[in-house]
Amino acid sequence: CAQFHRYGDWILTVPLMCVEFYLITKKAGAKVALLWKLIFASLVMLVTGYLGETIYKEQSVLWGVISGAAYFYIAYLIWFGEVASLAQ
């Protein structure tokens, strides 16, 4: 039950942080497509993390890898991808 509340909170707050991040980077020229990429990747990260932690415990490593890949995609967008190109 605790995982449900924790992930429920994250499902609401993480996309809101993506919107806030987009609004900050919009002044530098960020496109709305970036917002949708960030939201989609964050939802994939959270949903697959939840599935691996609560429902498919036998395959938790697989779900963790998928969740981690979504996380690293977000990090890539920020440090080396679209957001990084806006900073130049």
C-alpha positions as CSV (number, residue, x, y, z in Angstrom):
1,C,0.0,0.0,0.0
2,A,2.9,2.4,0.8
3,Q,4.3,1.9,-2.7
4,F,0.9,2.8,-4.2
5,H,0.8,6.1,-2.4
6,R,4.4,6.9,-3.2
7,Y,4.1,6.1,-6.9
8,G,0.7,7.9,-7.0
9,D,2.3,11.0,-5.7
10,W,5.1,10.7,-8.2
11,I,2.7,10.1,-11.1
12,L,1.2,13.6,-10.3
13,T,4.3,15.6,-9.3
14,V,6.9,14.4,-11.8
15,P,4.9,15.4,-14.9
16,L,4.2,18.8,-13.2
17,M,8.0,19.2,-12.8
18,C,8.4,18.4,-16.5
19,V,5.9,21.2,-17.3
20,E,7.8,23.6,-15.1
21,F,11.1,22.6,-16.6
22,Y,9.6,23.1,-20.1
23,L,8.3,26.5,-19.2
24,I,11.8,27.5,-18.0
25,T,13.5,26.3,-21.1
26,K,10.8,27.7,-23.4
27,K,12.4,31.1,-23.1
28,A,15.5,29.6,-24.6
29,G,13.6,28.2,-27.5
30,A,12.4,24.7,-26.3
31,K,9.6,23.2,-28.4
32,V,6.5,21.7,-27.0
33,A,7.7,18.3,-28.3
34,L,10.3,18.4,-25.6
35,L,7.6,18.6,-23.0
36,W,5.8,15.5,-24.3
37,K,9.1,13.6,-24.5
38,L,9.8,14.4,-20.9
39,I,6.3,13.5,-19.7
40,F,6.2,10.3,-21.7
41,A,9.7,9.2,-20.5
42,S,8.9,10.0,-16.9
43,L,5.6,8.1,-17.0
44,V,7.4,5.1,-18.5
45,M,10.0,5.3,-15.8
46,L,7.4,5.5,-13.0
47,V,4.9,2.9,-14.3
48,T,7.6,0.3,-15.1
49,G,9.3,0.9,-11.7
50,Y,5.9,0.3,-10.0
51,L,5.2,-2.8,-12.0
52,G,8.6,-4.3,-11.1
53,E,8.4,-3.4,-7.5
54,T,4.8,-4.5,-6.8
55,I,3.3,-6.7,-9.5
56,Y,6.0,-8.5,-11.5
57,K,8.5,-9.1,-8.7
58,E,10.0,-12.1,-10.4
59,Q,11.0,-9.9,-13.3
60,S,11.9,-6.9,-11.2
61,V,15.4,-6.6,-12.8
62,L,13.8,-6.4,-16.3
63,W,11.3,-3.7,-15.2
64,G,14.2,-1.9,-13.4
65,V,16.2,-1.9,-16.6
66,I,13.3,-0.4,-18.6
67,S,12.7,2.1,-15.9
68,G,16.3,3.0,-15.8
69,A,16.5,3.4,-19.5
70,A,13.7,5.9,-19.4
71,Y,15.5,7.8,-16.6
72,F,18.8,7.9,-18.6
73,Y,16.8,9.0,-21.7
74,I,15.6,12.0,-19.7
75,A,19.2,12.7,-18.5
76,Y,20.4,12.4,-22.1
77,L,17.8,15.0,-23.2
78,I,18.9,17.4,-20.5
79,W,22.7,17.0,-20.6
80,F,23.4,16.1,-24.2
81,G,20.2,16.4,-26.3
82,E,17.7,19.1,-27.0
83,V,18.1,21.0,-23.7
84,A,21.9,21.0,-23.9
85,S,21.7,22.5,-27.4
86,L,19.5,25.3,-26.1
87,A,22.2,26.3,-23.7
88,Q,24.7,26.9,-26.5
